[in-house]
């Protein structure tokens, strides 16, 4: 799945891998569906590297970070 991600007023298109977790009926009679999305983002694309370099020349945080999003949708009767 492709979508837009905005951080610090910078919008980039990112690709996400979306996994369907399944559907259940909860005790209140609603239907729930679960999803998980994973995306890798380069922090430099969103200008998140400024003033982060250590005295030794390295970065305390990796340039690429992985975003993991878990969500549940409720379909009410």
C-alpha positions in Angstrom: 0.0 0.0 0.0 1.3 3.5 -0.8 0.4 6.6 1.0 1.6 10.0 2.2 3.5 10.6 5.4 3.9 14.1 6.8 6.6 15.0 9.4 7.6 18.6 10.2 5.5 19.9 7.3 7.4 17.7 4.8 5.2 15.2 2.9 6.7 12.1 1.2 5.0 9.1 -0.4 5.9 5.9 1.4 5.3 2.2 0.7 3.8 0.1 3.5 3.4 -3.6 3.9 0.0 -4.2 5.3 -1.0 -7.5 6.9 -4.5 -8.6 7.7 -4.8 -9.9 11.3 -8.2 -11.4 11.1 -11.8 -10.8 12.1 -13.6 -11.6 15.4 -16.9 -10.9 17.0 -16.5 -9.2 20.4 -18.7 -9.9 23.5 -20.8 -6.8 22.7 -21.9 -8.0 19.3 -19.5 -5.9 17.2 -17.3 -7.2 14.4 -13.6 -6.3 14.7 -10.8 -6.5 12.1 -7.1 -6.1 12.9 -4.4 -4.8 10.6 -0.6 -4.2 10.9 1.4 -1.9 8.6 5.2 -1.7 8.4 7.2 1.0 6.6 10.9 1.9 6.4 11.6 5.7 6.4 14.8 7.6 5.9 15.0 10.3 8.5 17.0 12.5 6.1 14.0 12.7 3.8 12.1 14.6 6.6 15.1 16.8 7.6 15.4 14.9 11.0 19.2 14.7 11.0 20.1 18.3 11.8 22.5 18.7 14.8 22.4 15.0 15.7 26.0 14.0 14.7 28.2 12.9 17.6 31.7 14.2 18.3 33.0 10.9 16.9 31.1 11.5 13.6 28.4 8.9 14.0 24.7 9.2 14.6 23.0 8.2 17.9 20.0 7.0 15.9 20.0 5.2 12.6 19.1 7.1 9.4 16.5 4.5 8.5 13.8 3.8 11.0 11.0 1.3 10.8 7.4 2.4 11.6 5.1 -0.2 12.9 1.4 0.6 13.1 -1.2 -1.7 14.6 -4.9 -0.9 14.3 -8.2 -2.4 14.9 -11.5 -1.4 13.2 -14.8 -1.9 14.9 -18.0 -2.4 12.8 -20.9 -1.6 15.0 -24.3 -3.1 14.5 
